[in-house]
Every structure is written in C-alpha cells, then in structure tokens.
C-alpha cells in the first residue's frame, strides 16, 4: 500500500501522508527516533537510545518506490522508511 500523497508541514514539524482511508500525521522527531537504518535499529536492540532533538527538521523526502528516504537536519539520511512501516508508526 502506498499513500496517495506525501507532504511536509514544515511550520508544524509534521509529515502528512494521505492514505486511501484517511490522513496520517507523523512528527519529524518521531520519524527520526524510529529510523529503520541498520545503525539505528542496532542501537535500539542494544538498549542504546539516542535522544532526538524535539526541534529536528526534515529537509528532504526522496521517494524510493517502496517507501521514502528521509533526510534530517542533524545529518542523518541513511534510513529508508517503507510505506508499511510508516503506517505502523501512526
């Protein structure tokens, strides 16, 4: 399942995904904290939870077919977020 639309709400710090059954809002800080890259997943599995700044900003949303690569202003850009994973975060 893929959303119908993906939009930044920069002033609110939110990513808006519009699915066939309705909208989903995800805070940038929530997305950054849930990064699915190998490095972040390993840290979470080892109990190392890196704190994410509440004011982290999303700079780019790069479509990857099965999901999106999110680029954050803290320099992190390794994570590709599959659509199904984004649905689960909401």
N, C-alpha and C positions, 0 to 999 in steps of 0.2 A: 504494500500500500504506500502510495506517495501522496504528499499533500498537494492540494490544488494551487496553493500559493505560499511563499515564504517571504516575510517582510521584517525589516528592522523597525523597532520603535525606539530609536536611539535616545530620545529625550527621556524615555521611561526606563531604559535599560532592559528592554524585553525583545524577544524574538517571537513573532506571531506566525504560527503555522495554521493554515486553513485547510482542514480535512473535509471530506465529503459529509461527515456527520457533525461538523462544527469547528469552531476555532480552539486553538491551544496557545496559551501564553507561557513562555519559559524565560525566567530571569537569566541575564547573562552570567551572573555569579553561580547560579545553579548549574548552568551548562558547563562552565569552566571547571567546577568542582566534580562534575560527573564525566570528565573527559575519558573516552574509551581507548585512548592510545595505550600501548603496551607499558610504557613507563608509569603512567598514572594508575593503570589497573594494578600493576605490581606493587606500587606504593600502598594502595588501598588494601590489597590482600595481606601485606606485611604489617598492617595496622598503622602505617605511617600516613597520617592525614595532613597534607599540606593545606594551610589556610589560604583561602582565596579572598582577595580584597573585595569587599562589597561593591566597590565602585569600578570593578573591572569592566572594560568596554569591549564590545565585539567590533572588529574592524572590517572583516570580510566574511562573506558567506559564499563558498565556492561549491557549486553543485558537482556531485561525483556519480550521478546516476542512481545508485542505491542509497544515497544519503548526501550529507554535506560536510565539507571541511570547514571548520570554524577557526578563524584567526583572531586572537585576542591581543589587546594592547600590552599584556605582560610578556609578549614574545612567544607565547605558546601557540603552535599551529599544527602539531602532529596528529591530533585527533580527527578521525572521520566518523561522523555520527550517522549510523544507519537510520533510515526512517522509522523502523520498528522500535529501535532504542529510544528515539525521541518521543514516540508515542507513550512508551512506558514511563518516561520521566514526568509526564504531566499528570 
